[in-house]
Amino acid sequence: MITSSEPIDRLYSVIPAGGIGSRLWPLSRADAPKFLHDLTGSGQTLLRDTWDRLVPLSSEQRIMVVTGRAHRSAVEQQLPELADPNVVLESEPRDSTAAIGLAAAILQLREPGVIIGSFPADQVIKGDALFRSAVTEAVAAADAGYIVTIGIRPTEAAIGFGYIKSAAALAVDGAPTALAVDSFVEKPIPEVAERYLADGNYLWNAGIFIARADRLLAEIASTEPALHAGLMRLAEAWDTPARGAVVDQVWPTLKKIAIDYSVAEPAAAAGKLVVIPGQFDWDDVGDFASIAKLHSGGRKSNLAILGDGARVLADSSSGIVVSHTGRMIALIGVEDIVVIDTPDALLVTTSANAQKVKAVVDALKLSGSSDVL
């Protein structure tokens, strides 16, 4: 394991802080997205936890946050150390390629040859030394010219994550555990997830990417040339008085596409993507079932209760209750239940159906019920 206490040379961390976390509705919403909540009981938001995890790797001066204009005040309140030049505001969501690509373009112009690491704002990671070791290896592989992702050794047949199929080991100086990537696969059905777990070559896709900024931009230019041209136009204007006008003109025209499709999958097909298997504990807390698991220590017989002043009376019940109303909630003889009680919306489901909450959000959008989103 690679250990050190100094910032990793040439690494600039980027935190994409976007998305509402629709599987966590009605707790997570457009004006209070997932990354601005304390979902672990740490007393800090997921965003603050992410910042604290990255400072030892990059230093406070080398962390950039990409977020929506509507969240600027909340982000700056959470991260008072964040330098103003490192706040990149999106006028509207354009997916991860635009967010990460713009950060890469800005940083490449400011510091040619910089290595960027993109770390989602809303994950739970435990094991700082193991995390640092994986990132250090990833930076070494990025310096060698690869686009790098960090995969997580699965501990169960999870259906809430995408997977990375790894291939042969690679000889990369400074990255002894680097593996070639065969392919990316979408969230599987339970039977397929069991096969992935038994196979041993599949890793959970953590959505973490590390690369030289110029290599990342070259890949975007190859697969999405119009998007790349727009990003470069934005970056060239970013540190000038023309920024506002160029952002208003160019940003809304950028193609919406996830970086998995624009960069990771094409790079894997071309043999330019490697994965570092992460040994640290990781969860993307993507639904209420995963939050319940975090708070129950994995014991299904436990009931997790979250929320300031939550009033819950439970008998022979398990699952999770999140309450922000002060209303008394009584549970009798229900297993793996999910109860999310907010002043204007109540969700009741089960852990097994937690992934389906996104469908409720989609239905609310179609019905015009935007007041609760």
Secondary structure, 3 states (H helix, E strand, C coil): CCCCCCCCCCEEEEEEECCCCHHHCCCCECCECHHHCCCCCCCCCHHHHHHHHHHHHHCHHHEEEEEEHHHHHHHHHHCCCCCHHHEEEECCCCHHHHHHHHHHHHHHHHCCCCEEEECCCCCEEECHHHHHHHHHHHHHHHHCCCEEEEEECCCCCCCCCCEEEEEEECCCCCCCCCEEEEEEECCCCHHHHHHHHHHCCEEEEEEEEEEEHHHHHHHHHHHCHHHHHHHHHHHHHHCCCCHHHHHHHHHHHCCCCCHHHHHHHHHHHCCCEEEEEECCEEECCCCHHHHHHHHHCCCCCCEEEECCCCEEEEECCCEEEEECCCCEEEEECCCCEEEEEECCEEEEEEHHHHHHHHHHHHHHHHHCCHHHC
